[in-house]
Amino acid sequence: MDVTEHVKTALHQTDSLKRFDITVVTLKGDVRLIGVLDSQAQIDETIKIARASDGAHT
């Protein structure tokens, strides 16, 4: 499984985020997240999940 799929899977398994349409784009381990969330807390959680995913650069 590549980095993009790891991030997508983790986001879809998170109850507070799975209802949002978040696009995940990865280039050489750099992850870009594109989407609209309801709060800064959700943004922070999304970033935390992406950074913790296998293969993502921190």
C-alpha positions as CSV (number, residue, x, y, z in Angstrom):
1,M,0.0,0.0,0.0
2,D,1.4,3.4,-0.9
3,V,1.5,6.6,1.2
4,T,-1.7,8.0,-0.4
5,E,-3.7,4.9,0.4
6,H,-2.4,4.8,4.0
7,V,-3.5,8.3,4.6
8,K,-6.9,7.8,2.8
9,T,-7.6,4.7,4.8
10,A,-6.6,6.3,8.1
11,L,-8.9,9.3,7.4
12,H,-11.8,7.1,6.4
13,Q,-11.4,5.1,9.7
14,T,-11.6,8.3,11.8
15,D,-15.3,8.9,12.8
16,S,-14.9,12.7,13.0
17,L,-13.4,12.9,9.5
18,K,-14.9,10.1,7.4
19,R,-17.8,12.2,6.2
20,F,-15.5,14.8,4.6
21,D,-14.2,14.7,1.0
22,I,-10.5,15.1,1.5
23,T,-8.3,14.6,-1.5
24,V,-4.8,13.1,-0.8
25,V,-2.0,13.7,-3.2
26,T,1.5,12.4,-2.6
27,L,4.8,13.2,-4.4
28,K,8.0,11.6,-3.2
29,G,6.6,11.2,0.4
30,D,5.3,14.8,0.5
31,V,1.5,14.6,1.3
32,R,-0.9,17.3,0.2
33,L,-4.4,17.4,1.7
34,I,-7.2,19.2,-0.1
35,G,-10.6,19.7,1.3
36,V,-12.9,21.8,3.5
37,L,-13.4,20.9,7.2
38,D,-15.6,22.4,9.9
39,S,-13.0,23.4,12.5
40,Q,-9.4,23.9,13.3
41,A,-9.5,20.8,15.5
42,Q,-10.4,18.7,12.5
43,I,-7.7,20.3,10.4
44,D,-5.2,19.5,13.2
45,E,-6.4,15.9,13.4
46,T,-6.1,15.4,9.7
47,I,-2.6,16.7,9.6
48,K,-1.6,14.5,12.6
49,I,-3.0,11.4,10.8
50,A,-1.2,12.3,7.6
51,R,2.1,12.8,9.4
52,A,1.8,9.5,11.2
53,S,1.1,7.5,8.0
54,D,3.8,5.1,6.8
55,G,6.1,6.7,4.2
56,A,5.0,10.3,4.8
57,H,7.7,12.9,5.4
58,T,7.5,14.8,8.7
